[in-house]
Structure formats: C-alpha cells, structure tokens
Amino acid sequence: ALPICAVSMDADFLANIDSMATMYDEAADLLEQVKARDAPLSSTSQERDELNALVPSYRARAALYRNTARSLARLPQSPNMTAEEAHASYLLPLRAAKAQLG
C-alpha cells in the first residue's frame, strides 16, 4: 500500500515535471538564439548540425512533460490527520521496509 504521504510526494513530482519542461524549453531557446546569431557552436558543421537537431527533441520533451503534468494535475485529497497521526503515517512505511530487510 502507498504511504499516506504519497499525495505530498505527488505534488513535488508535478513541480519537478514542470521544472523539467521549463529547462528543456530554455535550453531550446538558447540553442535557437545562438543559431539565429549564426555564431559557431562548435568547430565543425557536423557538431553544429547535431546541436541544432536537439531543438525539436527538446521542444517535444518539454511538451510531453507539460502534457503529463496536465494529465496528473488533479491531485487526490490527503486525509485530515493530527500531528501524531501524520508522524505515524510517515514511520509505518519505514518500519515495514525495515522488517522486509530483516
């Protein structure tokens, strides 16, 4: 069974997905800016072509992450718990994992 803290972990996961999409878009933007200036990115045309070829794949990856985030955006509600219950819900999975290790 998933620990109760899964909902908060889910929110963190969504934030990370959004950050990854932003990073891929920013990397693609930088590559496009360099290409627009016609500045040499590397010493050979093959290396420049390889870097330029990254732009569409970076854009596609960013779009995939954003679509995934939209699909997962509606988080399940976590149960209301007292501080003691929340602490116990954190410790129980740890104890179960320890028991499995022996």
Helices and strands as residue ranges (DSSP letters): H 6-36, H 45-72, H 83-101
